[in-house]
Every structure is written in C-alpha cells, then in structure tokens.
Amino acid sequence: MNEDVESKQAVKIYKALGEPTRLKVAMILSREGEACCSTLGTKLETVADSTLSHHLKQLAESGLLDSRKEGTFIFYCLNREVAQKYAPFLLN
C-alpha cells in the first residue's frame, strides 16, 4: 500500500472511531469476536437499528470491520490486522 492510500485509510478509521457509538461498537466486537446488528443493538440499548446500520457501514467502509452473511443476518467482526495497525488500543 502506498503512503497516500494508507493516509486516506487512517483518516477514514480515525473519523469512524471519533464517533462515540462507533467506538463502542468496535470495542464490543473486539471483546466478543463477532455479532449481528440486533445483538449489537441490544448491547447499545439507546441506538435505533437504522442508526446502528449506518454506524456499521461507516466502520466497514473504513476497513475496520469485516462482515459475513448468514441467511438474513449479517455478522460483523473487527478486522484485527487493520486494528493492530491503526488502532491497537482496541485489542487490549
């Protein structure tokens, strides 16, 4: 990856983590490994599903989350390689 691409990815990740709900989501996924939107919504309590979907999309677009589809559910997990490089505090 060239320096310009890495800089752009770093900016996306830090912007995504700069929002408190997205930071909480990343921390939950770091601890628990994998979760679907409804499970995350239950843990966050005060976030509407549509808002949570937006947050998950932002985190995924930054490269910080990976996802897999199983039936009608999408399961999200922290991309540990990206986290290690740009936000290692999430892995503690």
N, C-alpha and C positions, 0 to 999 in steps of 0.2 A: 504494500500500500504506500502510495507516495505521501509526502508531508501534507499537501493541500487536502487530500481526501481524509487523512487522519484528523486534521484540524477541524474539518467540517463535521466528522462523526463525533468528535469530542464536544463540539458546541451543541449538537443535537442531544447528546446524552446529558450534558450538564443542564440544558434548558428543560429537558424532560424531568430530571431529578430535582429541579428547582421548585417544582410544584409539590406541596406537602402530601397530597393524596397519592401522587405517582411515586414519591419516595417511600411512602408506607407500603404500597403495592410491591415495589421492588424488595423491600425488606422482608415482607411476608413470604414472597417467593424464594428469597434467599434461605430463609429458615425452613420452609416446608417443602421445597423442591418443585412442586407442580400444583396448580389449582385452576379450576374453571371460573368463569366470571361470577356465577351465582355463589360459589364458595367464597370468593374474594369479597363479594358484596355483603355477605353475612358477617365477615370479619370486620369490614369497614363500617357497617351499620348505617352511617349517615349519607352514603353516596348512592344516588339513583343509578339504576342499571345502565341507562343511556349515557350518563356521565362517566361511569366506570368504563364502558366500552371505548369511549373517546380517550380516556387515560391509557388504557391498554394499547390502543392503536398508536398513540404517541410513543410509548415505551418500545413497542415492537419496531416502529419505523426508525427509531434511533439505533436499533441493533441490540438493545439491552435485553429484550425478551425474544424467546423462540416460542412457537406455538405448534400444536398438532390438533387435528380434528378427529373426533371420535363420535360417530353418529351426528347428533345435533349439537354436541358440545365442542368447544374449543378450549384446550388446556394450554396454559401458559407456564413457562419456566424461565428462570433467569439464565441468560447466556453467560456462563461463568468465565469464559475466555475474555469476552468483552468487558465484563465486570472487573476482572482481575487487572486489565489494562487501564481502564478509565475510572473505575470506582471501587477499588479494592476494599474499602470500608464496608461494603455490602456483604462481603464474605466472612466477616468476623463474627 
